[in-house]
């Protein structure tokens, strides 16, 4: 009997925190997901709800308000990302 297939997601995600160009405010950036534009919005909404923060899609990057480098890898892996790099 075949195993139920795990949720397939992007192979890799890079999570980093930045302040530059944002008036000193901290944001967590999630990049290299390789998701289509419509899918980025769905992921952003789910992550914002799970983290209780605001956020936006900027080009092909998800930007979340605040420093979420500790909690984000677990959430991304639960959504099917196979490798999360925190920088």
Secondary structure, DSSP 8 states (H G I E B T S, - for coil): ----------SEEEEEEE-TTTTT--EEEEE-----HHHHHHHHHHHHHHHT--EEEETTEEEEES--HHHHHHHHHHTT-SEEEE-
